């Protein structure tokens, strides 16, 4: 039991640490590589791709009872 723990401890302190550091550097270089800005901007804007433009606030609206109200100023309600 003691030998397994010691082996795993030394492995984690050396090779696993090195492997994780190399992975981190690789991910960092991958994100900041030349030409990736367009891809990242497209990914950032993708949640807005299918949004509809909000309705105009100044257009007359109809309330649930069927009466027409004016735009922002209230109109003839």
C-alpha positions in Angstrom: 0.0 0.0 0.0 2.7 2.4 1.0 4.7 1.7 -2.3 1.6 2.4 -4.4 0.9 5.7 -2.7 4.5 6.8 -3.0 4.7 5.8 -6.7 1.4 7.7 -7.5 2.6 10.7 -5.5 5.9 10.9 -7.4 4.1 10.4 -10.7 1.6 13.2 -9.9 4.3 15.5 -8.8 6.4 15.0 -12.0 4.9 13.5 -15.2 1.3 14.3 -14.5 2.2 17.9 -13.7 4.2 18.1 -16.9 1.4 16.6 -19.0 -1.2 19.0 -17.6 1.1 22.0 -18.1 1.8 20.9 -21.7 -2.0 20.5 -22.3 -2.6 24.0 -20.8 0.0 25.5 -23.1 -1.5 23.7 -26.1 -5.0 25.0 -25.3 -3.6 28.5 -24.8 -1.8 28.5 -28.1 -4.8 27.0 -29.9 -7.1 29.8 -28.6 -4.6 32.6 -29.5 -3.5 31.2 -32.9 -3.6 33.5 -35.9 -6.9 33.6 -37.7 -9.0 32.3 -34.8 -10.6 35.7 -34.0 -13.2 35.3 -36.6 -14.2 31.9 -35.2 -14.4 33.2 -31.7 -16.4 36.2 -32.7 -18.8 34.0 -34.6 -19.2 31.7 -31.6 -19.8 34.8 -29.3 -22.5 36.1 -31.6 -24.2 32.7 -32.2 -26.7 33.1 -29.4 -28.1 36.2 -31.1 -28.3 34.7 -34.6 -32.0 33.9 -34.6 -33.2 36.8 -32.4 -36.1 38.8 -33.7 -35.9 42.6 -33.5 -38.1 43.9 -30.7 -41.6 45.3 -31.6 -41.8 49.0 -32.0 -43.0 50.7 -28.8 -44.7 53.6 -30.6 -47.2 51.5 -32.6 -50.8 51.4 -31.3 -51.4 48.3 -29.2 -54.6 46.4 -28.5 -55.4 45.4 -24.9 -57.1 42.1 -24.1 -60.6 43.7 -24.1 -60.1 44.9 -27.7 -59.7 48.6 -27.1 -56.9 50.3 -29.0 -54.4 52.3 -27.0 -51.9 54.7 -28.4 -48.2 54.3 -28.3 -46.0 55.7 -25.6 -48.2 58.6 -24.6 -51.3 56.5 -23.8 -53.5 57.7 -26.6 -57.2 57.4 -26.2 -57.6 54.6 -23.7 
